[in-house]
Amino acid sequence: MTPAPERIFLNWYRPLIESASAWVIARFARDGEVDLSAWACVTPTARSGQLFLGELVDACAQAGVALIPPVML
């Protein structure tokens, strides 16, 4: 049986892409890396996917952790 999707509510105190990338890093950081290779990230447009992936790269670099990116759809 497939688990139900998890709903996450982010606040409006900073841009959505920043809040989402911070949540992803906090949720998936283990042993100095954020391994998202088993995940697919679905965004409404190709450009929004590029922006989100870029923000993930920048946020991981700032946090000092390596990023293994997800499949972007």
C-alpha positions in Angstrom: 0.0 0.0 0.0 1.3 3.4 -1.0 1.6 5.9 1.9 -0.6 9.0 1.8 1.1 12.3 0.7 2.3 14.4 3.6 1.0 18.0 3.7 3.4 20.7 4.8 2.3 24.2 5.6 5.0 26.9 5.2 4.8 30.4 6.5 4.7 33.6 4.5 7.6 35.4 6.2 9.9 34.7 3.3 9.6 33.7 -0.4 8.1 30.2 -1.0 11.2 28.8 -2.7 13.4 29.8 0.2 10.9 28.3 2.7 10.6 25.1 0.7 14.3 24.6 0.3 14.9 25.2 4.0 12.3 22.6 4.9 13.8 20.1 2.4 17.2 20.5 3.9 16.0 20.3 7.5 13.9 17.2 6.7 16.5 15.2 4.6 20.0 16.3 5.8 21.9 13.3 7.1 25.6 12.8 7.6 26.6 16.0 5.8 24.4 15.4 2.7 20.9 15.9 1.4 20.2 12.8 -0.6 17.1 13.3 -2.7 18.0 10.8 -5.4 15.0 8.6 -4.6 12.6 11.5 -4.9 10.8 13.3 -7.7 10.1 17.0 -7.5 7.1 18.1 -9.5 6.8 21.8 -10.2 4.2 23.6 -12.4 6.7 24.9 -14.9 10.2 24.1 -16.0 11.4 27.5 -14.9 10.0 27.1 -11.4 11.8 23.7 -11.2 15.1 25.4 -12.3 14.7 28.1 -9.7 13.9 25.6 -6.9 16.8 23.4 -7.8 19.1 26.5 -7.9 17.8 27.6 -4.4 18.5 24.0 -3.1 22.0 24.1 -4.4 22.7 27.6 -2.9 21.1 26.7 0.5 23.0 23.4 0.7 26.3 25.2 0.0 25.5 27.8 2.6 24.6 25.0 5.1 27.8 23.1 4.3 26.1 20.0 3.1 26.3 18.1 -0.2 23.2 17.9 -2.4 22.3 14.8 -4.4 19.4 16.3 -6.4 16.0 14.8 -7.0 14.5 14.1 -10.4 12.9 17.3 -11.5 9.6 16.9 -13.4 
